[in-house]
Amino acid sequence: MAVRVKVRLKHGSTTIDTVALANSGYEGEEPEIHVPLALGRRLGFTLEGVLSERYRVVGSEATTYILGYVFVALIVDSSEYGNVRARAVTVPGEYEVILNDHLIEALNIELVKPASGIWRISGEETLRRSFPPQYWVS
């Protein structure tokens, strides 16, 4: 298991709630979120004219397409926490929403027992359980 949390993504007038994997090994220089292409399209992004970058991943490299920016909030017990501006990227063939290290920290998520899927909000004692994965295939 891993830590997966509910998040709310906002782009323009579109708002979508989904489950996201909190991956502290996904390092970056700013808050960033991997948005599967199917979800990106629902948010109003296209791949027309987008820039790409090469990302180092475990033992290899991947072509990553820069979609633009979204606002991300953590959803806990029907309440919204934070409203963080994050760079949205997509990698063809990856179907899960993924938060990078900067975005995890900006949303005040503490990974307590990552292998068990246990996390909490910074400054709180309440331990929370991970959500099941949500895949955006089409």
Chimera marker file (.cmm) of the C-alpha trace (Angstrom):
<marker_set name="trace">
<marker id="1" x="0.000" y="0.000" z="0.000" r="1" g="1" b="0" radius="0.5"/>
<marker id="2" x="1.004" y="3.648" z="-0.284" r="1" g="1" b="0" radius="0.5"/>
<marker id="3" x="-0.404" y="6.960" z="0.910" r="1" g="1" b="0" radius="0.5"/>
<marker id="4" x="-3.234" y="8.190" z="-1.281" r="1" g="1" b="0" radius="0.5"/>
<marker id="5" x="-5.306" y="11.232" z="-0.377" r="1" g="1" b="0" radius="0.5"/>
<marker id="6" x="-8.359" y="12.973" z="-1.809" r="1" g="1" b="0" radius="0.5"/>
<marker id="7" x="-7.634" y="16.202" z="-3.639" r="1" g="1" b="0" radius="0.5"/>
<marker id="8" x="-9.656" y="18.812" z="-5.494" r="1" g="1" b="0" radius="0.5"/>
<marker id="9" x="-8.189" y="20.076" z="-8.765" r="1" g="1" b="0" radius="0.5"/>
<marker id="10" x="-9.265" y="23.399" z="-10.256" r="1" g="1" b="0" radius="0.5"/>
<marker id="11" x="-8.454" y="24.663" z="-13.726" r="1" g="1" b="0" radius="0.5"/>
<marker id="12" x="-10.416" y="27.587" z="-15.064" r="1" g="1" b="0" radius="0.5"/>
<marker id="13" x="-14.077" y="26.951" z="-14.261" r="1" g="1" b="0" radius="0.5"/>
<marker id="14" x="-13.598" y="23.166" z="-13.935" r="1" g="1" b="0" radius="0.5"/>
<marker id="15" x="-13.283" y="21.435" z="-10.553" r="1" g="1" b="0" radius="0.5"/>
<marker id="16" x="-12.666" y="17.696" z="-10.177" r="1" g="1" b="0" radius="0.5"/>
<marker id="17" x="-12.176" y="15.642" z="-7.006" r="1" g="1" b="0" radius="0.5"/>
<marker id="18" x="-9.921" y="12.603" z="-7.261" r="1" g="1" b="0" radius="0.5"/>
<marker id="19" x="-7.503" y="10.396" z="-5.330" r="1" g="1" b="0" radius="0.5"/>
<marker id="20" x="-3.781" y="11.149" z="-5.608" r="1" g="1" b="0" radius="0.5"/>
<marker id="21" x="-0.664" y="9.188" z="-4.699" r="1" g="1" b="0" radius="0.5"/>
<marker id="22" x="1.659" y="11.119" z="-2.348" r="1" g="1" b="0" radius="0.5"/>
<marker id="23" x="5.100" y="10.230" z="-3.739" r="1" g="1" b="0" radius="0.5"/>
<marker id="24" x="7.932" y="11.864" z="-1.804" r="1" g="1" b="0" radius="0.5"/>
<marker id="25" x="10.405" y="10.321" z="-4.262" r="1" g="1" b="0" radius="0.5"/>
<marker id="26" x="8.894" y="12.460" z="-7.044" r="1" g="1" b="0" radius="0.5"/>
<marker id="27" x="11.205" y="15.407" z="-6.538" r="1" g="1" b="0" radius="0.5"/>
<marker id="28" x="10.865" y="18.820" z="-8.113" r="1" g="1" b="0" radius="0.5"/>
<marker id="29" x="11.685" y="22.471" z="-7.746" r="1" g="1" b="0" radius="0.5"/>
<marker id="30" x="8.092" y="23.615" z="-7.222" r="1" g="1" b="0" radius="0.5"/>
<marker id="31" x="4.721" y="22.051" z="-6.383" r="1" g="1" b="0" radius="0.5"/>
<marker id="32" x="3.910" y="19.687" z="-9.238" r="1" g="1" b="0" radius="0.5"/>
<marker id="33" x="1.178" y="17.175" z="-9.947" r="1" g="1" b="0" radius="0.5"/>
<marker id="34" x="1.077" y="14.386" z="-12.484" r="1" g="1" b="0" radius="0.5"/>
<marker id="35" x="-2.325" y="14.486" z="-14.180" r="1" g="1" b="0" radius="0.5"/>
<marker id="36" x="-3.197" y="11.523" z="-16.417" r="1" g="1" b="0" radius="0.5"/>
<marker id="37" x="-4.139" y="12.610" z="-19.914" r="1" g="1" b="0" radius="0.5"/>
<marker id="38" x="-7.790" y="11.498" z="-19.516" r="1" g="1" b="0" radius="0.5"/>
<marker id="39" x="-8.156" y="13.713" z="-16.436" r="1" g="1" b="0" radius="0.5"/>
<marker id="40" x="-6.185" y="16.522" z="-18.083" r="1" g="1" b="0" radius="0.5"/>
<marker id="41" x="-8.657" y="16.557" z="-20.955" r="1" g="1" b="0" radius="0.5"/>
<marker id="42" x="-11.582" y="16.780" z="-18.507" r="1" g="1" b="0" radius="0.5"/>
<marker id="43" x="-9.848" y="19.745" z="-16.895" r="1" g="1" b="0" radius="0.5"/>
<marker id="44" x="-9.606" y="21.417" z="-20.309" r="1" g="1" b="0" radius="0.5"/>
<marker id="45" x="-5.974" y="20.729" z="-21.249" r="1" g="1" b="0" radius="0.5"/>
<marker id="46" x="-4.824" y="19.522" z="-24.657" r="1" g="1" b="0" radius="0.5"/>
<marker id="47" x="-1.442" y="18.367" z="-25.927" r="1" g="1" b="0" radius="0.5"/>
<marker id="48" x="-1.484" y="20.840" z="-28.809" r="1" g="1" b="0" radius="0.5"/>
<marker id="49" x="1.576" y="23.042" z="-28.639" r="1" g="1" b="0" radius="0.5"/>
<marker id="50" x="2.672" y="21.849" z="-25.186" r="1" g="1" b="0" radius="0.5"/>
<marker id="51" x="6.325" y="21.703" z="-24.222" r="1" g="1" b="0" radius="0.5"/>
<marker id="52" x="7.996" y="18.519" z="-23.101" r="1" g="1" b="0" radius="0.5"/>
<marker id="53" x="10.865" y="17.771" z="-20.736" r="1" g="1" b="0" radius="0.5"/>
<marker id="54" x="12.873" y="14.652" z="-19.999" r="1" g="1" b="0" radius="0.5"/>
<marker id="55" x="12.479" y="13.415" z="-16.402" r="1" g="1" b="0" radius="0.5"/>
<marker id="56" x="14.790" y="10.956" z="-14.731" r="1" g="1" b="0" radius="0.5"/>
<marker id="57" x="12.871" y="8.047" z="-13.295" r="1" g="1" b="0" radius="0.5"/>
<marker id="58" x="14.112" y="4.858" z="-11.683" r="1" g="1" b="0" radius="0.5"/>
<marker id="59" x="16.854" y="3.621" z="-14.003" r="1" g="1" b="0" radius="0.5"/>
<marker id="60" x="15.540" y="5.462" z="-17.049" r="1" g="1" b="0" radius="0.5"/>
<marker id="61" x="14.080" y="8.667" z="-18.471" r="1" g="1" b="0" radius="0.5"/>
<marker id="62" x="10.528" y="9.593" z="-19.453" r="1" g="1" b="0" radius="0.5"/>
<marker id="63" x="9.126" y="12.287" z="-21.710" r="1" g="1" b="0" radius="0.5"/>
<marker id="64" x="6.886" y="14.535" z="-19.648" r="1" g="1" b="0" radius="0.5"/>
<marker id="65" x="4.443" y="17.021" z="-21.182" r="1" g="1" b="0" radius="0.5"/>
<marker id="66" x="3.867" y="20.324" z="-19.390" r="1" g="1" b="0" radius="0.5"/>
<marker id="67" x="0.119" y="21.029" z="-19.381" r="1" g="1" b="0" radius="0.5"/>
<marker id="68" x="0.039" y="24.269" z="-17.385" r="1" g="1" b="0" radius="0.5"/>
<marker id="69" x="-1.072" y="25.071" z="-13.858" r="1" g="1" b="0" radius="0.5"/>
<marker id="70" x="-3.896" y="23.913" z="-11.605" r="1" g="1" b="0" radius="0.5"/>
<marker id="71" x="-4.922" y="24.703" z="-8.053" r="1" g="1" b="0" radius="0.5"/>
<marker id="72" x="-4.854" y="21.749" z="-5.669" r="1" g="1" b="0" radius="0.5"/>
<marker id="73" x="-6.619" y="21.414" z="-2.306" r="1" g="1" b="0" radius="0.5"/>
<marker id="74" x="-6.576" y="18.510" z="0.146" r="1" g="1" b="0" radius="0.5"/>
<marker id="75" x="-10.048" y="17.121" z="0.927" r="1" g="1" b="0" radius="0.5"/>
<marker id="76" x="-10.515" y="15.709" z="4.443" r="1" g="1" b="0" radius="0.5"/>
<marker id="77" x="-13.930" y="14.829" z="5.876" r="1" g="1" b="0" radius="0.5"/>
<marker id="78" x="-15.709" y="17.094" z="3.349" r="1" g="1" b="0" radius="0.5"/>
<marker id="79" x="-13.437" y="20.048" z="4.238" r="1" g="1" b="0" radius="0.5"/>
<marker id="80" x="-10.963" y="21.684" z="1.870" r="1" g="1" b="0" radius="0.5"/>
<marker id="81" x="-7.419" y="22.467" z="3.043" r="1" g="1" b="0" radius="0.5"/>
<marker id="82" x="-5.086" y="24.698" z="1.075" r="1" g="1" b="0" radius="0.5"/>
<marker id="83" x="-5.292" y="26.065" z="-2.416" r="1" g="1" b="0" radius="0.5"/>
<marker id="84" x="-1.841" y="25.449" z="-3.846" r="1" g="1" b="0" radius="0.5"/>
<marker id="85" x="-0.858" y="26.443" z="-7.367" r="1" g="1" b="0" radius="0.5"/>
<marker id="86" x="0.922" y="23.467" z="-8.929" r="1" g="1" b="0" radius="0.5"/>
<marker id="87" x="2.454" y="22.758" z="-12.297" r="1" g="1" b="0" radius="0.5"/>
<marker id="88" x="0.440" y="20.043" z="-14.065" r="1" g="1" b="0" radius="0.5"/>
<marker id="89" x="2.338" y="17.516" z="-16.156" r="1" g="1" b="0" radius="0.5"/>
<marker id="90" x="1.448" y="14.264" z="-17.881" r="1" g="1" b="0" radius="0.5"/>
<marker id="91" x="3.374" y="11.168" z="-18.892" r="1" g="1" b="0" radius="0.5"/>
<marker id="92" x="1.689" y="8.936" z="-21.473" r="1" g="1" b="0" radius="0.5"/>
<marker id="93" x="0.894" y="5.545" z="-19.984" r="1" g="1" b="0" radius="0.5"/>
<marker id="94" x="0.654" y="6.728" z="-16.346" r="1" g="1" b="0" radius="0.5"/>
<marker id="95" x="-2.957" y="6.644" z="-15.158" r="1" g="1" b="0" radius="0.5"/>
<marker id="96" x="-2.735" y="7.818" z="-11.559" r="1" g="1" b="0" radius="0.5"/>
<marker id="97" x="-2.666" y="11.354" z="-10.148" r="1" g="1" b="0" radius="0.5"/>
<marker id="98" x="0.669" y="11.832" z="-8.334" r="1" g="1" b="0" radius="0.5"/>
<marker id="99" x="1.770" y="14.606" z="-5.949" r="1" g="1" b="0" radius="0.5"/>
<marker id="100" x="5.442" y="15.560" z="-5.829" r="1" g="1" b="0" radius="0.5"/>
<marker id="101" x="7.477" y="16.331" z="-2.699" r="1" g="1" b="0" radius="0.5"/>
<marker id="102" x="6.864" y="20.103" z="-2.809" r="1" g="1" b="0" radius="0.5"/>
<marker id="103" x="3.121" y="19.693" z="-3.241" r="1" g="1" b="0" radius="0.5"/>
<marker id="104" x="2.904" y="17.120" z="-0.428" r="1" g="1" b="0" radius="0.5"/>
<marker id="105" x="4.625" y="19.593" z="1.885" r="1" g="1" b="0" radius="0.5"/>
<marker id="106" x="2.578" y="22.594" z="0.687" r="1" g="1" b="0" radius="0.5"/>
<marker id="107" x="-0.630" y="20.652" z="1.453" r="1" g="1" b="0" radius="0.5"/>
<marker id="108" x="0.696" y="19.864" z="4.969" r="1" g="1" b="0" radius="0.5"/>
<marker id="109" x="0.586" y="16.110" z="4.417" r="1" g="1" b="0" radius="0.5"/>
<marker id="110" x="2.821" y="14.048" z="6.707" r="1" g="1" b="0" radius="0.5"/>
<marker id="111" x="3.594" y="10.509" z="5.610" r="1" g="1" b="0" radius="0.5"/>
<marker id="112" x="3.611" y="8.637" z="8.929" r="1" g="1" b="0" radius="0.5"/>
<marker id="113" x="3.727" y="4.997" z="7.797" r="1" g="1" b="0" radius="0.5"/>
<marker id="114" x="3.906" y="5.053" z="3.997" r="1" g="1" b="0" radius="0.5"/>
<marker id="115" x="3.957" y="1.275" z="3.516" r="1" g="1" b="0" radius="0.5"/>
<marker id="116" x="0.806" y="0.985" z="5.635" r="1" g="1" b="0" radius="0.5"/>
<marker id="117" x="-0.907" y="3.973" z="3.987" r="1" g="1" b="0" radius="0.5"/>
<marker id="118" x="-1.026" y="6.004" z="7.226" r="1" g="1" b="0" radius="0.5"/>
<marker id="119" x="-0.752" y="9.814" z="7.096" r="1" g="1" b="0" radius="0.5"/>
<marker id="120" x="-1.866" y="12.944" z="8.931" r="1" g="1" b="0" radius="0.5"/>
<marker id="121" x="-2.159" y="16.683" z="8.501" r="1" g="1" b="0" radius="0.5"/>
<marker id="122" x="0.842" y="18.553" z="9.930" r="1" g="1" b="0" radius="0.5"/>
<marker id="123" x="0.209" y="19.669" z="13.498" r="1" g="1" b="0" radius="0.5"/>
<marker id="124" x="-2.653" y="17.235" z="14.048" r="1" g="1" b="0" radius="0.5"/>
<marker id="125" x="-2.557" y="13.979" z="15.967" r="1" g="1" b="0" radius="0.5"/>
<marker id="126" x="-5.308" y="12.227" z="14.009" r="1" g="1" b="0" radius="0.5"/>
<marker id="127" x="-3.890" y="9.433" z="11.883" r="1" g="1" b="0" radius="0.5"/>
<marker id="128" x="-5.699" y="8.810" z="8.614" r="1" g="1" b="0" radius="0.5"/>
<marker id="129" x="-5.850" y="5.840" z="6.251" r="1" g="1" b="0" radius="0.5"/>
<marker id="130" x="-5.064" y="5.871" z="2.579" r="1" g="1" b="0" radius="0.5"/>
<marker id="131" x="-7.758" y="5.765" z="-0.095" r="1" g="1" b="0" radius="0.5"/>
<marker id="132" x="-7.773" y="3.048" z="-2.763" r="1" g="1" b="0" radius="0.5"/>
<marker id="133" x="-6.116" y="4.073" z="-6.041" r="1" g="1" b="0" radius="0.5"/>
<marker id="134" x="-8.149" y="5.828" z="-8.711" r="1" g="1" b="0" radius="0.5"/>
<marker id="135" x="-7.079" y="5.366" z="-12.329" r="1" g="1" b="0" radius="0.5"/>
<marker id="136" x="-7.905" y="7.758" z="-15.166" r="1" g="1" b="0" radius="0.5"/>
<marker id="137" x="-7.736" y="5.587" z="-18.277" r="1" g="1" b="0" radius="0.5"/>
<marker id="138" x="-10.286" y="7.230" z="-20.572" r="1" g="1" b="0" radius="0.5"/>
<link id1="1" id2="2" r="1" g="1" b="0" radius="0.2"/>
<link id1="2" id2="3" r="1" g="1" b="0" radius="0.2"/>
<link id1="3" id2="4" r="1" g="1" b="0" radius="0.2"/>
<link id1="4" id2="5" r="1" g="1" b="0" radius="0.2"/>
<link id1="5" id2="6" r="1" g="1" b="0" radius="0.2"/>
<link id1="6" id2="7" r="1" g="1" b="0" radius="0.2"/>
<link id1="7" id2="8" r="1" g="1" b="0" radius="0.2"/>
<link id1="8" id2="9" r="1" g="1" b="0" radius="0.2"/>
<link id1="9" id2="10" r="1" g="1" b="0" radius="0.2"/>
<link id1="10" id2="11" r="1" g="1" b="0" radius="0.2"/>
<link id1="11" id2="12" r="1" g="1" b="0" radius="0.2"/>
<link id1="12" id2="13" r="1" g="1" b="0" radius="0.2"/>
<link id1="13" id2="14" r="1" g="1" b="0" radius="0.2"/>
<link id1="14" id2="15" r="1" g="1" b="0" radius="0.2"/>
<link id1="15" id2="16" r="1" g="1" b="0" radius="0.2"/>
<link id1="16" id2="17" r="1" g="1" b="0" radius="0.2"/>
<link id1="17" id2="18" r="1" g="1" b="0" radius="0.2"/>
<link id1="18" id2="19" r="1" g="1" b="0" radius="0.2"/>
<link id1="19" id2="20" r="1" g="1" b="0" radius="0.2"/>
<link id1="20" id2="21" r="1" g="1" b="0" radius="0.2"/>
<link id1="21" id2="22" r="1" g="1" b="0" radius="0.2"/>
<link id1="22" id2="23" r="1" g="1" b="0" radius="0.2"/>
<link id1="23" id2="24" r="1" g="1" b="0" radius="0.2"/>
<link id1="24" id2="25" r="1" g="1" b="0" radius="0.2"/>
<link id1="25" id2="26" r="1" g="1" b="0" radius="0.2"/>
<link id1="26" id2="27" r="1" g="1" b="0" radius="0.2"/>
<link id1="27" id2="28" r="1" g="1" b="0" radius="0.2"/>
<link id1="28" id2="29" r="1" g="1" b="0" radius="0.2"/>
<link id1="29" id2="30" r="1" g="1" b="0" radius="0.2"/>
<link id1="30" id2="31" r="1" g="1" b="0" radius="0.2"/>
<link id1="31" id2="32" r="1" g="1" b="0" radius="0.2"/>
<link id1="32" id2="33" r="1" g="1" b="0" radius="0.2"/>
<link id1="33" id2="34" r="1" g="1" b="0" radius="0.2"/>
<link id1="34" id2="35" r="1" g="1" b="0" radius="0.2"/>
<link id1="35" id2="36" r="1" g="1" b="0" radius="0.2"/>
<link id1="36" id2="37" r="1" g="1" b="0" radius="0.2"/>
<link id1="37" id2="38" r="1" g="1" b="0" radius="0.2"/>
<link id1="38" id2="39" r="1" g="1" b="0" radius="0.2"/>
<link id1="39" id2="40" r="1" g="1" b="0" radius="0.2"/>
<link id1="40" id2="41" r="1" g="1" b="0" radius="0.2"/>
<link id1="41" id2="42" r="1" g="1" b="0" radius="0.2"/>
<link id1="42" id2="43" r="1" g="1" b="0" radius="0.2"/>
<link id1="43" id2="44" r="1" g="1" b="0" radius="0.2"/>
<link id1="44" id2="45" r="1" g="1" b="0" radius="0.2"/>
<link id1="45" id2="46" r="1" g="1" b="0" radius="0.2"/>
<link id1="46" id2="47" r="1" g="1" b="0" radius="0.2"/>
<link id1="47" id2="48" r="1" g="1" b="0" radius="0.2"/>
<link id1="48" id2="49" r="1" g="1" b="0" radius="0.2"/>
<link id1="49" id2="50" r="1" g="1" b="0" radius="0.2"/>
<link id1="50" id2="51" r="1" g="1" b="0" radius="0.2"/>
<link id1="51" id2="52" r="1" g="1" b="0" radius="0.2"/>
<link id1="52" id2="53" r="1" g="1" b="0" radius="0.2"/>
<link id1="53" id2="54" r="1" g="1" b="0" radius="0.2"/>
<link id1="54" id2="55" r="1" g="1" b="0" radius="0.2"/>
<link id1="55" id2="56" r="1" g="1" b="0" radius="0.2"/>
<link id1="56" id2="57" r="1" g="1" b="0" radius="0.2"/>
<link id1="57" id2="58" r="1" g="1" b="0" radius="0.2"/>
<link id1="58" id2="59" r="1" g="1" b="0" radius="0.2"/>
<link id1="59" id2="60" r="1" g="1" b="0" radius="0.2"/>
<link id1="60" id2="61" r="1" g="1" b="0" radius="0.2"/>
<link id1="61" id2="62" r="1" g="1" b="0" radius="0.2"/>
<link id1="62" id2="63" r="1" g="1" b="0" radius="0.2"/>
<link id1="63" id2="64" r="1" g="1" b="0" radius="0.2"/>
<link id1="64" id2="65" r="1" g="1" b="0" radius="0.2"/>
<link id1="65" id2="66" r="1" g="1" b="0" radius="0.2"/>
<link id1="66" id2="67" r="1" g="1" b="0" radius="0.2"/>
<link id1="67" id2="68" r="1" g="1" b="0" radius="0.2"/>
<link id1="68" id2="69" r="1" g="1" b="0" radius="0.2"/>
<link id1="69" id2="70" r="1" g="1" b="0" radius="0.2"/>
<link id1="70" id2="71" r="1" g="1" b="0" radius="0.2"/>
<link id1="71" id2="72" r="1" g="1" b="0" radius="0.2"/>
<link id1="72" id2="73" r="1" g="1" b="0" radius="0.2"/>
<link id1="73" id2="74" r="1" g="1" b="0" radius="0.2"/>
<link id1="74" id2="75" r="1" g="1" b="0" radius="0.2"/>
<link id1="75" id2="76" r="1" g="1" b="0" radius="0.2"/>
<link id1="76" id2="77" r="1" g="1" b="0" radius="0.2"/>
<link id1="77" id2="78" r="1" g="1" b="0" radius="0.2"/>
<link id1="78" id2="79" r="1" g="1" b="0" radius="0.2"/>
<link id1="79" id2="80" r="1" g="1" b="0" radius="0.2"/>
<link id1="80" id2="81" r="1" g="1" b="0" radius="0.2"/>
<link id1="81" id2="82" r="1" g="1" b="0" radius="0.2"/>
<link id1="82" id2="83" r="1" g="1" b="0" radius="0.2"/>
<link id1="83" id2="84" r="1" g="1" b="0" radius="0.2"/>
<link id1="84" id2="85" r="1" g="1" b="0" radius="0.2"/>
<link id1="85" id2="86" r="1" g="1" b="0" radius="0.2"/>
<link id1="86" id2="87" r="1" g="1" b="0" radius="0.2"/>
<link id1="87" id2="88" r="1" g="1" b="0" radius="0.2"/>
<link id1="88" id2="89" r="1" g="1" b="0" radius="0.2"/>
<link id1="89" id2="90" r="1" g="1" b="0" radius="0.2"/>
<link id1="90" id2="91" r="1" g="1" b="0" radius="0.2"/>
<link id1="91" id2="92" r="1" g="1" b="0" radius="0.2"/>
<link id1="92" id2="93" r="1" g="1" b="0" radius="0.2"/>
<link id1="93" id2="94" r="1" g="1" b="0" radius="0.2"/>
<link id1="94" id2="95" r="1" g="1" b="0" radius="0.2"/>
<link id1="95" id2="96" r="1" g="1" b="0" radius="0.2"/>
<link id1="96" id2="97" r="1" g="1" b="0" radius="0.2"/>
<link id1="97" id2="98" r="1" g="1" b="0" radius="0.2"/>
<link id1="98" id2="99" r="1" g="1" b="0" radius="0.2"/>
<link id1="99" id2="100" r="1" g="1" b="0" radius="0.2"/>
<link id1="100" id2="101" r="1" g="1" b="0" radius="0.2"/>
<link id1="101" id2="102" r="1" g="1" b="0" radius="0.2"/>
<link id1="102" id2="103" r="1" g="1" b="0" radius="0.2"/>
<link id1="103" id2="104" r="1" g="1" b="0" radius="0.2"/>
<link id1="104" id2="105" r="1" g="1" b="0" radius="0.2"/>
<link id1="105" id2="106" r="1" g="1" b="0" radius="0.2"/>
<link id1="106" id2="107" r="1" g="1" b="0" radius="0.2"/>
<link id1="107" id2="108" r="1" g="1" b="0" radius="0.2"/>
<link id1="108" id2="109" r="1" g="1" b="0" radius="0.2"/>
<link id1="109" id2="110" r="1" g="1" b="0" radius="0.2"/>
<link id1="110" id2="111" r="1" g="1" b="0" radius="0.2"/>
<link id1="111" id2="112" r="1" g="1" b="0" radius="0.2"/>
<link id1="112" id2="113" r="1" g="1" b="0" radius="0.2"/>
<link id1="113" id2="114" r="1" g="1" b="0" radius="0.2"/>
<link id1="114" id2="115" r="1" g="1" b="0" radius="0.2"/>
<link id1="115" id2="116" r="1" g="1" b="0" radius="0.2"/>
<link id1="116" id2="117" r="1" g="1" b="0" radius="0.2"/>
<link id1="117" id2="118" r="1" g="1" b="0" radius="0.2"/>
<link id1="118" id2="119" r="1" g="1" b="0" radius="0.2"/>
<link id1="119" id2="120" r="1" g="1" b="0" radius="0.2"/>
<link id1="120" id2="121" r="1" g="1" b="0" radius="0.2"/>
<link id1="121" id2="122" r="1" g="1" b="0" radius="0.2"/>
<link id1="122" id2="123" r="1" g="1" b="0" radius="0.2"/>
<link id1="123" id2="124" r="1" g="1" b="0" radius="0.2"/>
<link id1="124" id2="125" r="1" g="1" b="0" radius="0.2"/>
<link id1="125" id2="126" r="1" g="1" b="0" radius="0.2"/>
<link id1="126" id2="127" r="1" g="1" b="0" radius="0.2"/>
<link id1="127" id2="128" r="1" g="1" b="0" radius="0.2"/>
<link id1="128" id2="129" r="1" g="1" b="0" radius="0.2"/>
<link id1="129" id2="130" r="1" g="1" b="0" radius="0.2"/>
<link id1="130" id2="131" r="1" g="1" b="0" radius="0.2"/>
<link id1="131" id2="132" r="1" g="1" b="0" radius="0.2"/>
<link id1="132" id2="133" r="1" g="1" b="0" radius="0.2"/>
<link id1="133" id2="134" r="1" g="1" b="0" radius="0.2"/>
<link id1="134" id2="135" r="1" g="1" b="0" radius="0.2"/>
<link id1="135" id2="136" r="1" g="1" b="0" radius="0.2"/>
<link id1="136" id2="137" r="1" g="1" b="0" radius="0.2"/>
<link id1="137" id2="138" r="1" g="1" b="0" radius="0.2"/>
</marker_set>
